[in-house]
């Protein structure tokens, strides 16, 4: 499989705008491990091998365990994730699969753990990784 268009090269300003979102998220109050779990779970749902590879490595670098990474796609079937993480993973799934809408139950559960600022940052993290997944998948970014 060959890469398609290199948007970063063709439209660098667009990529810089996306990097601006990443820079914003790196200064957020959201725990870095939680940010990586968001990125991993959305990338699993979207089938983005490039992002899965990158964010698994990033998560390991900041202390995430192999066991939790392996069980992330079955997070409901394990006790390895905190209640806060579970709430965010549920929100990540519903935002990623937005055609089903985000239920009040899922939103309110996440909102019960985080203040409005942090919840806003979490939502932006979910939206941002979904945009990156769509760029990588459409342009066929390859894991090398």
N, C-alpha and C positions, 0 to 999 in steps of 0.2 A: 504494500500500500504506500503510495507516494503522498507527500504533503501537497496540499493545494496552495492557495494564495497565502502569502506571508503578509498578513495585515499589519504587523508591526513595522515592516519595511515600507509597504505601500502607503499606509496611513499612520505615520508615527504619532500624530496629534491624538488620534483616537486611542491608541495604546497608552499614551501619557495620561489621558483622562482616566482610563481604567486603573493605571498605577496610582493615580491620585486617590482613588477609593481605597486601594491597598494601604497607602501611606496613612490615610485617615484611620483605617481599622487597626493598624499597628500601634496607634496611640490611644486606642479605645480602652475602656475599663473592663472589657471582656477578657476573661482568663485566656491566655494563649493556647492552652490545651483545648479549651472549649471551641475556640476559633478553628483549630485544626479538625476537631470532630465534626463541626459544621461543614467544613470543606470536604472532608472525607465522605460524609454521609450523602451530601448532595451529589458528589461525583460518582458514588456507587449507583445511586438512582439513575443518573444521567448516562452512565456507562462511559465515563471519560477516563480512559487509561492514563493519559498524560497527567491529568490533575491528581488522580489517585496515587500515581507513582511519586509525584512531587510532594504531595501533602503527607503521605505515609512517612517519607524520609524526614520532612520537617517536624512531624509529630514525634518521631523517635528522638530527634536531636534535642527536643525540649522535655524529654522524659516520659512520653507516652509508652505504654507497654505493648509488647507484641500481642499478648492475649486480648487486650481490649481492641486493638486494631483488627484482629482476626474475627472478633465477635461483634463488631460494630453493626454489621448488616442484620444481626439478630439481637439487637440491644434489648428488646422487650423480653427475651428469654433468659436473661442473666441478671444477676444482682451487682455486676461490676460497675454500673454507671449510677451516679448519684441521682436523686430526684430532680435536681436542677438540670443535670445533663439530659435526663430522660425527657423533661419538658421541652428543652431546646431541640433535641433530636426529633421529637414529634412535630414541633413547629417547622423545623427544617424540611421534613418530609411533606408537610402540607403546603408550604410555600413552593417547594420544588414541583410538586404535583398540583399546581394552582388551579387546574381545571376542575378540581373537586372542592375548591374554596378552602379557606382556613376556618375551621370551626370555632365557635365561641369557646367551647370547652378547652381546646388546645391553646388558643390565644390566652385565655384567662389563667390557665395553669402556668404558662410561661410568665405571664405578668405577675403572678403571685410570688415569684422568686426574685424578680429584678425590678429596679426602679425604671421609670420611663426612659431615662437616658440610656441605660444599659440595654434595655429591651429594644430601643431604636437602633443601637449599634449591632445587636444580634440580628435584627431583621436586615440591616444593610449588609452584614456579612453573608447572610443567606442569599440575598439578591445578587451580590457581587460574585460569589462563586458560581452561581447559576449562569451569569453572563460569561465568565471565563470558560465554563464547561462548553457553552454553546459556540464560543469562538474556537476553542481547541477541537471540538468535534467537527464543526463545519469546515475548518481549514485542514483537518486531518493531521494535527500535531502528533508526532510520533514519539514514543518512548525510546530512547536510545541508550 
